[in-house]
Amino acid sequence: MARVLLLLPTETYRARDFLEAARALQAEVVVATDRRLAISSVLGDRAVSLNLDDPEASAHEIVELAKRDHLDAIVPVDDQGVVIAALAAKRLGLRHNPIESALAARDKAAMRHALGAAHIPQPDYRVATESSNFAALADSVGWPCVIKPLSLAASRGVIRADNRASAVAAAERARAISRAAGGDERLLVERYLPGAEVAVEGLLAGGSLEILAVFDKPDPLEGPYFEETLYVTPSRQPEAALGAITRTTAAAVAALGLVEGPVHAEVRVQGDRAAVLEVAARSIGGLCSRALRFGLGISLEELILRHALDLPLRHKGRPWRASGVMMIPIEGSGVLEAVKGRDEALAVPGVLGLSVTIPLGSAVEPLPEGDRYLGFLFASGEGPGEVEQALRTAHSCLQVVLRPQ
């Protein structure tokens, strides 16, 4: 029986979907996480605890584990496991990305340097330390600019600034957010790029990138914060723009040196030109992958495991309907008391599901400080416009009740 190790940070949404995919493939799963007790009741001895903040030590423990019982693949589910997977898989002779590429995909500054060296279209940027003259750096990249912590994800701490005073304030705020999350003190200062934004989902095999889906983001992401909400596929971008998106993403992946496994990219589009905002060596986050089905109905997680285990991919087949997901935003701070209107939202034609992922009674906070969405809405339809409308209508049915904390 094939045996795969999943690197699953405790806070990930995606454990269930990967475990179901492994079950469909009849593959034995070992789960490595930062809190063994969270899953040991389900997996018993097949749950191991690692310090995911120490890649070298974690990789060593995985290699020792493989000596006791073989591993056929190591799959990182979120960003936190990408470097660990590369280190351990290299030592075990399994499919992996180069260590330097995995590190670059985890560090926004290293990613920008690699893309710049390969002349990949991207925003002009500077790296700021705590002692940097932040206003001068912002002047040098041009206005408006966007301030980003180097090591956070999901738009956390990302703030647009339109002048020197707001740039300095944004830098202080972004640094405080990164510090509170245990992240890097350095910040990235980028020139804001106007245009439509898309998300690209791909799968690498031997350095060859296959584009699996391009998601439109119909809500404009213009700041001051960059909370993502709607993802709809297939994209409604014209063919020339889709060609540019595909070419630019493939060139960016090659510039980083990534060669195996899932890729998730964020790209800005102006006319028939595309520029790279982010590239990650993982698949789409949250529960968004549930909006995708391939071939005879297999999930994105099954595709990823099939690739890692060198099984036939079997993702060709009948075309699937247009689909989409709404990441339900948190619109205020407080304690979550209720989410009303769920039945009404689920009754909207085209809506397939609603998952509220924050337990009632939990404290919530919006971006840029927040790190979670309230939940996820899913829909499908004959076309992307129909899907978008279904998601917007369903969202309008929901009433989120917060009380002051």
Secondary structure, 3 states (H helix, E strand, C coil): CCEEEEECCCCCCCHHHHHHHHHHCCCEEEEEECCCHHHHHHHHHHEEECCCCCHHHHHHHHHHHHHHCCCCEEEECCHHHHHHHHHHHHHHCCCCCCHHHHHHHHCHHHHHHHHHHCCCCCCCEEEECCCCCHHHHHHHHCCCEEEEECCCCCCCCCEEECCHHHHHHHHHHHHHHHHHCCCCCCEEEEECCCCEEEEEEEEEECCEEEEEEEEECCCCCCCCECCCCEEEECCCCCHHHHHHHHHHHHHHHHHHCCCCEEEEEEEEEECCEEEEEEEECCCCCCCHHHHCCECCCECHHHHHHHHHCCCCCCCCCCCCCEEEEEEECCCCCEEEEEEECHHHHHCCCCEEEEEECCCCCCEECCCCCCCCCCEEEEEEECCHHHHHHHHHHHHHHCEEEEECC
